Amino acid sequence: MRTSNPALNSKTFDPSRVGYGAGQMTIEGTVNRVGILLFLILLSASFVWSRAISAWDPSEVMPLVGLGLIGGLVFAIATVLKPSWAPKTAPLYALTEGLFLGGVSALMERQFPGVVIQAVALTFGTLFCLLAAYKTGLIRATENFKLGIFAATGGIAMLYLVNIVLRMFGGGGIGFIHESGTYGIAFSVFVVAIAALNLVLDFDFIEQGAEHGAPKYMEWYGAFGLVVTLVWLYLEILRLLAKLQSRD
C-alpha cells in the first residue's frame, strides 16, 4: 500500500500480523472509542471549568492546567511511539487533556463571554461537514493532498516551536501568532483551515485501517488521532474568535 503517512504502511495493516481470531479494527469500533475519549475529556474539563468559573482568582486552577498540559503531552507521545499501548494511554491522554482544555476554556470565557460555546459549535460543525464531504467523495485524501497537509502542518509546528523558544529566552515571540491585527487573524484562519483538513487524513487513516484488517487496538489509536486533531482545531478556533472579539 502506497501512502505518504508513515503510520500507514504495509506492516501496520498486514492481516498476517493480526490473526483473524485476534479481532480487527472496524469503523464502528473506532467511532465508539472516539465517543469514549470525548466523554473523558468533557468529564475532566467540566471539573476544572466549574472550579475556575466559581473561583475568585482563576489562577487557582493553573496547577491543574499545567498538569493537564504536561500529562497530555506525555501520554500523546507515548501513544504515538507505541500504538499498541493506545487502549491504556489514549484514555489517560483524554483525562489529562481535559484538565488543560477546561482551564483554558474557562479563562477565555471570563475574558470573552460566549466564546467557548461558539468554538465548540464551530469545531463539531466543521467535523460533520468534512465527514459528509469525505463520505460523498467531494474531498479525497490523495497523495498530493496528504503531502500538502503534512508540509503545512509541519511548518506550523516549527513556527510554534520557534515562538516558544523565543519567549522562553526573553524574546517577544513571533508577533502575528498572538496579535489581533489583520496578519494575526489571517494567520489564525490559515491554521484553522489546516487543522480542519487534518480531519480528512484521520478519516482516511481509520477507513484504511478497517479495510486492511489492522489490529483491534488500532481502533483506540485511530480514535486518539482524530481526537488530537479535534483538540487542536478547537484551540485554534478559540484563539481566532478571541482575536476577533478583542477587535470590537
N, C-alpha and C positions, 0 to 999 in steps of 0.2 A: 504494500500500500504506500503510495507516494503522498507525502504531506510535508508542509513546512513546519508543522507543530512538533517539537521534539518529544512531547509527551505522547504523541500518537505515532507509533511505529509498529512494525510487524510483530515484534516481540510482545508488546503490550497487549495486542489483540489476537495473539495466536491461541486458538482454541485448545491446542495440544497442551498448553501450559495450565489450562483451567480444569479440563476434565468435565464431561457433561454431567457427572453426578455431583460436582462441587458447587453448582449454582453459577449462573451467569448474569451479567449486567442486563437490566431492562430499563426502558424509558420510564415505565410506570414506577418501578422501584426507585429510580433516581428522583423523580418528581416528589415521591413521598418523603424522601430524605431531605430534599430542599425545604419542604414544609416543616420538618422537624428542626432543621437548623434555623430557619426564620423564627420559629416559635421560641427557641432557646435564646436567640438574640433579643427578641421582644421581652422575654422574661427578665433577663438581667438589665436590659436598657430601662425597663419600667421601674425597676428598683432604684437605680441611680437617678433617673428622671424625677421621681417623687421626692427623693431626698434633696436634690438640687433646687427644685421649684419651691419646696417648703422652707429651705434653709435661709436664714437671714444673710449669711455670707455664702454665696455659691462656691467659693473656693474650698469650702469644706469637703467637697466631693472630688477634689483634684487628685488625692491619692488613689481613689478608685479609678479615675480616668487614666492615670499613669499606669496602674496595674493592668487595666484593660488593654492599653496600647502595647505594653511590653509583652503581656501574655498572648495577645492576639498575634503579634509578630512571631513569637517563638513557636506557637502551635501551627501557624501558617507555614513557616519554614520547614518544620518537622513533617508536615503533611506533604509538601512538595518534594522533599528529599526521599521520603519513604511512603509512597501512596498506599501500601498495604496497611499502614497504621491509621488510615483515614477513618475507619469506623470508631476509633477512640479519639484521635486528635481533632477531627472536624467538629464534633460536639463541643470539645473544650475550647476550640477556636471561637465558636459561636457564642459561648457563655462569656468569655473574656472580652471579645469584641463588642458585645452588647454593653458592657460596663463603659467602654470608651464612647460608643455611639450615644448612650443615654446621657452621659455628662456633657458631651459636645452639643448635643441637640438642645438640652435644657439651657445651656449658656447662650446659645444662639437665639433661642426662643425669648429669653429675657431681654435681649437687645433688639430683636426684630420679631415682635409678636405675629404669630400666624405663619412664620416661615417654615416651620417643621412640617406641618400638615401639607403645605404646598409641595415641599420637597419629596415627601413620601408619595403623594399622589402622582407627581411627575415621574418618579422613579418606577413605580409599578405600571403606570400608563405606558412608559417607554418600553418596559419589559414585554407587555402584552402586544403592543403594536409591532415590535420587532419579531416576536414569536409568530404572529399572524403573517407577517411579510415573509419570514423564513419558510413557514409551512406551505404557503401558497406559491413559493418559488419567485417572489418578487425580488428577493435578495438571496444570493448564493455565496457560500464560503469557497470561492475559487482560490487557486494557488496565489494569484496576484493580489486578490483581496486580503488573504491571510498575511502575505508578506508586507503589504502596505500597513495593515493594522499593527503587526508586530513592530515594524520600524517606528511608527508614530508613538506607540505605547512605550517603546524603549527610549525614544527621545524625550518624552515627557518625564519618565522615571529619572533619567540622567539630569534633566533640568531641575527637578525637585531635589535631587541629591546634592547638586551644586548649591542650590539655595540653602539647604540645611547646613552644609559645611560653612558657607559664608556667614550665616547667622551665628553658628557656634563659635566662630573666631572673631566675633565682634563686628562683622560687616553688616551692611544694611540688607543683604539678600538681594534677590532679583525683584525689582520693584513691581513690575506689571503682574506678577503672580498674585500679589495681595491688593494692589490698588484697584479702585473702583472707577478709574477713568476709562476712556474708550479702549485703549490697548489691554487693560486689565480685564474688561468684560469680554472683549474679542477672544482673548486667550482662554478664559473660562468656558466660553461657548465651544471653542475648539476641543478642549479637554473633555467636556461633557459629551460631545459627538463621538470622540474616540472611545470613551468609556462605554457608551451605548453600543457601538459597533462591536466591542469585545463580546457582547452577549451573543452575537451571531456565531463567533468562534466557540463559545460554550455550548450552544445548541448543536453545532456540528460535532463537537467532541462527544457529547452524550449520544447522539444519533449513531455515530460511527462505532462507539464503544459497544452499543447494544447490537449493532449489525455484525460485528466481528467477534461476538462472544467473549467480551472482556470478563475478567474475574468479578465475582459478586461485590467485592469491596470497592470496585471502581464506581459503583453507584454513589458511595459516600464521597469518593474523590471528585466525580463529576458534579455532585451537588455542592461540594466545597468550592470548586472553581466558579460555579455560577453565583454563589452567594458572595464570594470575594468581589466579583465584578459588580454585583448589586450594591455592596457597601461602598465601593469606590464611586460608583455612579451617584449614589445618594449624597455622599460628602461633596462631590463636585457640584451637584445641583444646589445643595445647601449653600455652598460658597458663592455660586453665581447669583442666587436670589438675594443673599446678604449684600453683595456688591450693588445690585440693582436698587435695593431698598435704601442703602446708605446714600444714594444719589438724590433721593427725594427731599 
